Amino acid sequence: MKLWHKVFLITLGILILIGLLFSIWTSYQDAIQTFFAYAFDRQTLINLLRHQGKHNAVLFMAVIAIGSAIPGMPIAAVAVLSGVCFGSWLGFGINIVGTVLGNLLAVYILGEFPHTARPSRFRPIADRLKNMNHPRLGLSIGYAVPMLPTLLVNYAAIEMKMSFKNKALCILIGSLPVSFLYAFGGDALLLGNTKTVITVVILVLLLFGLYEIIRRDQRIIKARN
């Protein structure tokens, strides 16, 4: 990918993202003003947030999709807000659709404009994912671990030369835990649901545990060699 291609695509993505965020801000003006005025109880705030029209779900999906396609763009806050504004299950669906579409878009663009990934301290981990005994499992784990840059995982997906169906399946499987984490965490934050918060914490610990799976698989490969 030439520098001007990269600059143009990232700039275009950021401009679209700003427009979408402005649309969301406009849609939720009443709820935002009520929140900052402290003139609400919890149920009033919930009603304001969750009765703004289901069409806003499309805006959230688009923001998450575009944000997922832009390298280094943090989308966790928007994914948490989807749980706050739409509830746990609908927010979960919004996060899944947005994340899958965004990563598929990123993989497509990277495939159309070949470019060598810069050296990174995360590169060895991405290589381990790619060289696991079960590559599709490794790729799914890569998308599931929030600490691993998605850009490197997308490069790994291209280098593995999988079919579109397998790439989409790996992205979907890998996106499930983090999408659950953000949506249910956002919903629990609004409702003050302690049990759900505990579930989210357990899920976070499981995501960190995925690193151990990667290391063990790599040790097996080295032992065989």
Buried (B, 14 or more C-beta within 10 A) or exposed (E): EEEEEBEEBBEEBBEBBEEBBEBBEEBBEEBBEBBEEEEBEEEEBBEBBBEBEEEBBBBBBBBBBBBBBBBEBEBBEBBBBBBBBBBBEBBBBBBBBBBBBBBBBBBBBBEEEEEEBEEEEBBEBBBBBBBBEEBBBBBBBBBBBBEBBBBBBBBBBBEBEBEEEBBBBBBBBBBBBBBBBBBBBBBBBBBEBEEBBEBBEEBBEEBEEBBEEBEEBBEEEEEEE
